[in-house]
Amino acid sequence: MDRIQTVETTFKLTYTPEQYDKAVAYIEDMKKHPKRIFWLGKKGKTDEELIYSHIAHRILSGFYNNYDPTFARQQIMDMTNRKVLD
């Protein structure tokens, strides 16, 4: 079996005030449920980090599942990739 390769990718995304507000509400709701899988790997993150992470996840998941190139051009402003060397 071939070895799995790793790529480090950085995105520059835009988001609407509505997307930000929804992310804030989501993080506030998750705080009420500290045992959810959502919290794995997120210990020590600030609310702002969690909010931006959620916005990015929603934007990128949406494009993965339902790609609309017109909308993508508006929200994904830049993407930089580089292969991670071991």
Sequence and secondary structure as in RCSB ss.txt:
>XXXX:A:sequence
MDRIQTVETTFKLTYTPEQYDKAVAYIEDMKKHPKRIFWLGKKGKTDEELIYSHIAHRILSGFYNNYDPTFARQQ
IMDMTNRKVLD
>XXXX:A:secstr
      EEEEEEE   HHHHHHHHHHHHHHHT TTSGGGTT TT  HHHHHHHHHHHHHHHHHHHS  HHHHHHH
EEEEEEEE   
